[in-house]
Amino acid sequence: MSSCSRVVLVTGANKGIGLAIARDLCRQFPGDVLLTARVVARGQAAVQQLQAEGLSPRFHLLDIDDLQSIRALRDFLFKEYGGLDVLVNNAAISFWVDDPTPLPIQAEMAMKTNFFGTRDVCTELLPLVRPQGRVVNLSSTLTLVALKHCSPELQQKFTSETITEEELVGLMNKFVEDTKNGVHLKEGWPHMRFAPYSVSKLGITVLSRIQARKLSEQRTGDKILLNSCCPGWVRTNQGGPNALKSPEEGAETPMYLALLPSDAQGPHGQFVMEKKVEQWDPTSKLPPWLQLRKLP
């Protein structure tokens, strides 16, 4: 077991916001920082980049689309550290608005990685999170846009305080099937740009609410805080060159949640933007910068 018992894990940390989060954690977290990526060469290159800056992350392979990869990481964490203190779920994919990939394939791929991959990571790693641990699921403000443009029936389901994980999984699968059958608009799904990405991240926001509720019920007294957040519109491969924030600025809210002090009572189960809790409600006010993205 490592002589340093505390550890934080960042998924998809070889570039963009994930790399910026890993960098800040190396500077601020009192323990080991595990930088993960699905391609070994890219992950090792990111580690070398941070090492050149005088930082000391560790690398571990992780493909969140591969359950065996997730379980190998789980076993490593248990053997090496005996647990996990902070989990930052950053890994995700998206498509450019003019991407020629057919909508049903975009929906299937985005849902597989962004929702189901992240869910699998949580299923395997949440049991390892120690008391006073922190879990941060990166979502997007586009989930609020998606929620606003869902049918009233879907809005009611996604904002329910009693929705179960099984019900949410059913809804995410239904979105994919509805796009394949060409009935997604008829079934009340949002008609907007980046719909596959936005709906998959809507699933992450709702999943985080469910996970937080389960933690409160099943691990009473452990004081684990789990939240979803929006880093903002960030200049990454996903955000594009015209975005308002640098990756370092995009890391600020995830870092705030990852390093909540041990005596913090919250936030927990919330959707956080600019370090502030946003109401998970279809009437919530959207930030002005979304207008610059010409959404929906």
Sequence and secondary structure as in RCSB ss.txt:
>XXXX:A:sequence
MSSCSRVVLVTGANKGIGLAIARDLCRQFPGDVLLTARVVARGQAAVQQLQAEGLSPRFHLLDIDDLQSIRALRD
FLFKEYGGLDVLVNNAAISFWVDDPTPLPIQAEMAMKTNFFGTRDVCTELLPLVRPQGRVVNLSSTLTLVALKHC
SPELQQKFTSETITEEELVGLMNKFVEDTKNGVHLKEGWPHMRFAPYSVSKLGITVLSRIQARKLSEQRTGDKIL
LNSCCPGWVRTNQGGPNALKSPEEGAETPMYLALLPSDAQGPHGQFVMEKKVEQWDPTSKLPPWLQLRKLP
>XXXX:A:secstr
  SS  EEEESS SSHHHHHHHHHHHHH SSEEEEEESSHHHHHHHHHHHHHTT   EEEE  TT HHHHHHHHH
HHHHHHSSEEEEEE       TT  S HHHHHHHHIIIIIIIHHHHHHHHGGGEEEEEEEEEE  THHHHHHHTS
 HHHHHHHH TT  HHHHHHHHHHHHHHHHTT TTTTT   STTHHHHHHHHHHHHHHHHHHHHHHHHSTTS  E
EEEEE  SBSSTTT TT SB HHHHTHHHHHHHT  TT     S EEETTEEE  STT    THHHHTT  
